Amino acid sequence: MRRALTHAACLVLLASGLDSPPVASPAASVQVSRAEGAREAVSLTVYNSNLGLVRETRTVSLAAGLNEVRYMDVAAQINPRTVHIASVPAPGRLTVREQNYEYDLISPEKLMERFLGRNVRLIFGEGTPQGSREVQAKLVSTNGGLVYDIDGAIHVNPPARVVLPEIPGGLISVPTLVWLLDAASAGAQKVETSYLTGGLSWSADYVGVVDDGDARADLTGWVTLENSSGASFQDATLKLVAGEVHRAPQPRMMVQSMEADMVGKREFAEESFFEYHLYTLERPATVKDRQTKQIQLLEAAEVPVKKTYLLAGEPVYYQTQVGQVGTNMKVAVELQLTNSEANHLGMPLPAGTVRLYKKDASGSLQFVGEDHIEHTPKDETVRLKVGEAFDVVADRVQTDFRAVSAGRYDAEVAFRITVRNHKKEDVVVTVREPVAGDWKVLSSTHPPKKVSAGTLEFSVPVPRDGESVLEYRVAVDSGR
């Protein structure tokens, strides 16, 4: 191999305000400052799990042979192990011999540490009637403060502005990838770079407005995209992946506070992708660093919904004598909808929070409850717990618990459940009983339904301003 390394091309993409003009040297080393359009194309794929895939294209001028390329404007939370670079027109023309990730960024603390033992300028008295004066001082310590030697006397944290002669080597203004590239021929080459970065995530939020009869709802879905990666992405092709992507253990990364950017209407196209679902924004989007962006995912009007009332029991009721279980027990309220095309939906719904509203008598929207949904394929049922009914309550009494000695069951348990309805309309309350172990219903006032091996349900109609009583007896293997 050649011992002499010719720095034939050096692509420097500096942050705004730090640009410098191209510099050429006799050794044909080239430094290119940042220019508009230097990042020719960028694509951003964001996952649910604080992860983003960045793909971008830039044109780099290279000489034949070895080139050092300094590639800036990358995300601060980049995982350098995931970086891939290739020549777009001819991948075989470009070989990566070495890659370094430099992230020793300029800061006041690091600058002062680099000047330990060196002379700096201190300016005293700025803005005072006496005027300013400048002295030479030797920095002797930065441990817990700044200590200077001025004319043989030691000064600790003097009230002065520090002026340094230069930026010491090794410090950089932005995180930088430094490549050693071997080009088969000289000239401009279009290169595509991709890498994974932390600090990017998205979630879904839904807003539902329920009609007066609680039978239909207008549903709007929003994507909330958060970027704390340390980089901004101008006019990016934006894709979102919904699903549980398996990853090796990663360090936890902080998500900082953001600012909002609202967008107006449904914007995403959806497709199946591997075992996940991919949502592609059908226009370029600018995703700024330290920003929260909201984009509409879906909009569906008059989605049929079904309101249900649920009174749920506990497994312990069937294992021991409990007597009076409770009075004025709360009855949960749920809304159910089917994610189907017939119901004006049918699009795979990413996991998120559904917030429900309803108009009051004056026409003002009021918040009535919220619930979280998991990733929901099309044609599946969505169940939302809205809250607890104010006007529907229940009493539960264990009327009997006795041991039996013969047969497969060792106990018989009997209950009386009184449900009172103070509403102006009839309701049907589902009583759901989690019966553990082996069991069978011996008698009941309402038809029993064995939903699963451990779940017994009754549908109890309750008239308006009235009450209904459910009584049943069940034989159980109590596990005693």
Residue pairs with C-beta under 8 A, 6 or more apart in sequence:
2 65
2 66
5 66
5 68
6 27
6 28
6 29
6 63
6 65
6 66
7 27
7 29
7 67
7 68
8 28
8 29
8 30
8 62
8 63
8 64
8 65
8 66
8 67
8 68
8 183
8 186
9 29
9 30
9 32
9 60
9 61
9 62
9 63
9 67
9 68
9 69
10 29
10 30
10 31
10 32
10 67
10 68
10 69
10 70
11 32
11 58
11 60
11 61
11 69
11 70
11 71
12 20
12 31
12 32
12 33
12 34
12 70
12 72
13 34
13 38
13 39
13 58
13 71
13 72
13 73
14 20
14 33
14 34
14 72
14 173
14 174
15 34
15 72
15 73
15 173
15 174
16 34
18 173
19 33
19 34
20 31
20 33
21 33
22 30
22 31
22 32
22 33
23 30
23 31
24 30
28 63
30 61
32 61
34 72
34 73
38 58
39 56
39 57
39 58
39 73
39 234
40 56
40 57
40 58
40 59
40 190
41 56
41 57
41 237
42 54
42 55
42 56
42 57
42 233
42 234
42 235
42 236
42 237
43 54
43 55
43 56
43 236
43 237
43 239
44 52
44 53
44 54
44 55
44 200
44 233
44 236
44 237
44 238
44 239
44 287
45 52
45 53
45 55
45 239
45 240
45 241
46 52
46 53
46 200
46 201
46 202
46 225
46 238
46 239
46 240
46 241
47 53
47 200
47 201
47 202
47 240
47 241
47 245
48 201
48 202
48 203
48 241
48 242
48 243
48 244
48 245
48 350
48 351
49 201
49 244
49 245
49 247
50 198
50 199
50 200
50 201
50 250
50 253
50 255
51 196
51 197
51 198
51 200
51 201
51 245
51 247
52 75
52 196
52 197
52 198
52 199
52 200
52 201
52 229
53 194
53 195
53 196
54 74
54 75
54 193
54 194
54 195
54 196
54 197
54 231
54 233
55 192
55 193
55 194
56 192
56 193
56 194
57 88
57 190
57 191
57 192
57 193
58 190
58 191
58 193
59 188
59 189
59 190
59 191
60 69
60 188
60 189
60 191
61 187
61 188
61 189
62 69
62 94
62 181
62 183
62 186
62 187
62 188
62 189
63 183
63 186
64 183
64 184
64 185
64 186
65 182
65 183
66 97
66 180
66 181
66 182
67 180
67 181
67 182
67 183
68 178
68 179
68 180
68 181
69 178
69 179
69 181
70 176
70 177
70 178
71 176
71 177
71 178
71 179
71 193
72 174
72 175
72 176
72 177
73 174
73 231
74 175
74 176
74 177
74 195
74 197
74 231
75 175
75 195
75 197
75 199
75 229
75 230
75 231
76 103
76 175
76 199
76 229
76 230
76 231
77 197
77 198
77 199
77 228
77 229
77 230
77 253
78 101
78 175
78 177
78 195
78 196
78 197
78 229
79 195
79 196
79 197
79 198
80 99
80 101
80 177
80 195
82 194
82 195
82 196
83 99
83 177
83 193
83 194
83 195
84 193
84 194
84 195
85 94
85 96
85 179
85 181
85 191
85 192
85 193
86 94
86 191
86 192
87 93
87 94
87 189
87 190
87 191
88 189
88 190
88 191
88 192
89 189
89 190
92 184
93 183
93 184
93 185
93 189
94 181
94 182
94 183
94 184
94 189
94 191
95 181
95 182
96 179
96 180
96 181
96 182
97 180
97 181
97 182
98 179
98 180
99 177
99 178
99 179
99 180
100 177
100 178
100 179
101 175
101 176
101 177
101 178
102 172
102 175
102 176
102 177
102 178
103 172
103 175
103 176
104 110
104 170
104 171
104 172
105 171
105 172
105 173
105 174
105 175
106 167
106 171
106 172
106 173
109 142
110 171
111 164
111 167
111 168
111 171
112 139
112 142
112 146
112 162
113 142
114 168
114 170
114 171
115 139
115 164
115 168
116 139
116 140
116 141
116 142
117 138
117 139
117 140
118 138
118 139
119 136
119 137
119 138
119 139
120 136
120 137
120 138
120 139
120 148
120 162
120 163
120 164
120 165
121 134
121 135
121 136
121 137
121 162
121 163
121 164
121 165
122 134
122 135
122 136
122 137
122 148
122 150
122 158
122 160
122 161
122 162
122 163
123 132
123 133
123 134
123 160
123 161
123 163
124 132
124 133
124 134
124 135
124 158
124 159
124 160
125 131
125 132
125 133
126 132
126 161
134 163
135 150
135 160
136 150
137 148
137 149
137 150
137 155
137 158
138 148
138 149
138 150
139 146
139 147
139 148
140 147
140 148
140 149
140 154
141 147
145 156
145 157
146 156
146 157
146 158
146 162
147 154
147 155
147 156
147 157
148 154
148 155
148 158
149 155
150 158
175 230
183 189
197 229
197 231
198 229
198 250
198 253
199 227
199 228
199 229
199 230
199 253
199 255
200 225
200 226
200 227
200 228
200 229
201 225
201 226
201 255
202 223
202 224
202 225
202 226
202 240
203 223
203 224
203 350
203 351
203 352
204 221
204 222
204 223
204 224
204 242
204 297
204 349
204 350
204 351
204 352
204 353
205 221
205 222
205 224
205 352
205 353
205 354
205 355
206 219
206 220
206 221
206 222
206 349
206 352
206 353
206 354
206 355
206 373
207 219
207 220
207 222
207 354
207 355
207 357
208 217
208 218
208 219
208 220
208 303
208 354
208 355
208 356
208 357
209 217
209 218
209 356
209 357
209 358
209 359
209 365
210 216
210 217
210 305
210 335
210 356
210 357
210 358
210 368
211 217
211 302
211 358
212 358
212 359
214 305
214 307
214 335
214 358
215 304
215 305
215 306
215 307
216 302
216 303
216 304
216 305
217 302
217 303
217 305
217 335
217 337
217 356
218 300
218 301
218 302
218 303
219 298
219 299
219 300
219 303
219 345
220 296
220 298
220 299
220 300
221 296
221 297
221 298
221 299
221 349
221 352
222 294
222 295
222 296
222 297
223 240
223 268
223 279
223 294
223 295
223 296
223 297
223 350
224 292
224 293
224 294
225 238
225 240
225 287
225 292
225 293
225 294
225 295
226 255
226 258
226 291
226 292
227 233
227 258
227 287
227 288
227 289
227 290
227 291
227 292
227 293
228 253
228 254
228 255
228 256
228 258
228 289
228 290
229 289
230 289
231 289
232 286
232 287
232 288
232 289
233 286
233 287
234 286
235 284
235 285
235 286
236 284
236 285
236 286
236 287
237 280
237 281
237 284
238 280
238 281
238 284
238 285
238 287
239 278
239 279
239 280
239 281
240 268
240 278
240 279
240 280
240 281
240 350
241 273
241 276
241 277
241 278
241 279
242 276
242 277
242 278
242 279
242 348
242 350
242 351
242 375
243 275
243 276
243 277
243 375
244 375
245 276
256 290
257 290
258 290
258 291
258 292
259 290
259 291
259 292
260 292
260 293
260 294
261 288
261 291
261 292
261 293
261 294
262 294
263 293
263 294
263 295
263 296
264 296
265 296
265 299
266 296
266 297
266 298
266 299
267 281
267 282
267 283
267 295
267 296
267 297
268 279
268 280
268 281
268 282
268 295
268 297
268 298
269 279
269 280
269 282
270 277
270 278
270 279
270 280
270 347
270 348
271 277
271 278
271 280
272 278
277 348
277 350
277 375
279 297
279 350
281 295
285 293
285 295
287 293
297 350
298 345
298 347
300 343
300 344
300 345
301 344
302 344
303 337
303 343
303 344
303 345
304 337
304 338
304 343
305 335
305 336
305 337
306 335
306 336
306 337
307 333
307 334
307 335
308 333
308 334
308 335
308 336
308 428
308 430
309 331
309 332
309 333
309 334
309 389
309 392
309 427
309 428
309 429
309 430
310 331
310 332
310 333
310 334
310 429
310 430
310 432
311 329
311 331
311 332
311 394
311 417
311 419
311 429
311 430
311 431
311 432
312 332
312 432
312 434
313 396
313 431
313 432
313 433
313 434
314 434
315 434
315 435
315 436
315 454
316 322
317 325
317 398
317 413
317 415
317 433
318 411
318 413
318 435
318 436
318 437
318 439
318 474
318 476
318 478
319 436
319 476
319 478
319 479
319 480
320 401
320 478
321 398
321 401
322 398
322 401
323 397
323 398
324 396
324 397
324 398
325 396
325 397
325 398
326 395
326 396
327 395
328 393
328 394
328 395
329 393
329 394
329 395
329 396
330 388
330 389
330 393
331 388
331 389
331 392
331 393
331 394
331 419
331 429
332 385
332 387
332 388
332 389
333 369
333 385
333 386
333 387
333 388
333 389
334 383
334 384
334 385
334 386
335 356
335 383
335 384
335 386
336 381
336 382
336 383
336 384
337 343
337 345
337 381
337 382
337 384
338 345
338 379
338 380
338 381
338 382
339 345
339 346
339 347
339 348
339 349
339 376
339 377
339 378
339 379
339 380
339 381
339 382
340 346
340 378
340 379
341 378
345 378
346 378
346 379
347 378
348 375
348 376
348 377
348 378
349 373
349 375
349 376
349 382
350 375
351 372
351 373
351 374
351 375
351 376
352 372
352 373
353 370
353 371
353 372
353 373
354 370
354 371
354 372
354 373
354 382
354 384
355 367
355 369
355 370
356 367
356 368
356 369
356 370
356 384
356 386
357 365
357 366
357 367
357 368
358 365
358 366
358 368
359 365
359 366
360 366
368 386
368 387
369 384
369 385
369 386
369 387
371 384
371 385
371 386
373 382
373 384
376 382
391 421
391 422
391 423
392 419
392 420
392 421
392 422
392 423
392 427
392 429
392 462
393 419
393 420
393 422
394 417
394 418
394 419
394 420
394 429
395 417
395 418
396 415
396 416
396 417
397 415
397 416
397 417
398 413
398 414
398 415
399 414
399 415
399 416
399 471
400 412
400 413
400 414
400 473
401 411
401 412
401 413
401 414
402 411
402 412
403 410
403 411
404 410
404 411
404 412
404 475
408 438
408 477
409 438
409 439
409 440
409 475
409 476
409 477
410 476
410 477
410 478
410 480
411 475
411 476
411 477
411 478
411 480
412 442
412 473
412 474
412 475
412 476
413 473
413 474
413 476
414 471
414 472
414 473
414 474
415 470
415 471
415 472
416 469
416 470
416 471
417 431
417 460
417 469
417 470
417 471
418 467
418 468
418 469
418 470
419 429
419 431
419 460
419 462
419 467
419 468
419 469
419 470
420 462
420 466
420 467
421 427
421 462
421 463
421 464
421 465
421 466
421 467
421 468
422 465
423 464
423 465
424 464
424 465
425 464
426 461
426 462
426 463
426 464
427 461
427 462
427 464
428 459
428 460
428 461
428 462
429 459
429 460
429 462
429 468
430 457
430 458
430 459
430 460
431 457
431 458
431 459
431 460
431 470
432 451
432 455
432 456
432 457
433 455
433 456
433 457
433 458
434 454
434 455
434 456
435 454
435 455
435 456
435 474
435 476
436 454
436 476
436 479
437 476
437 477
437 478
437 479
438 476
438 477
439 456
439 474
439 475
439 476
439 477
440 474
440 475
441 448
441 456
441 472
441 473
441 474
442 473
442 474
442 475
443 472
443 473
444 458
444 470
444 471
444 472
444 473
445 469
445 470
445 471
445 472
446 458
446 459
446 460
446 470
446 472
447 458
447 459
448 456
448 457
448 458
448 472
449 456
449 457
449 458
449 459
450 456
451 457
456 474
458 470
458 472
460 468
460 470
461 468
462 468
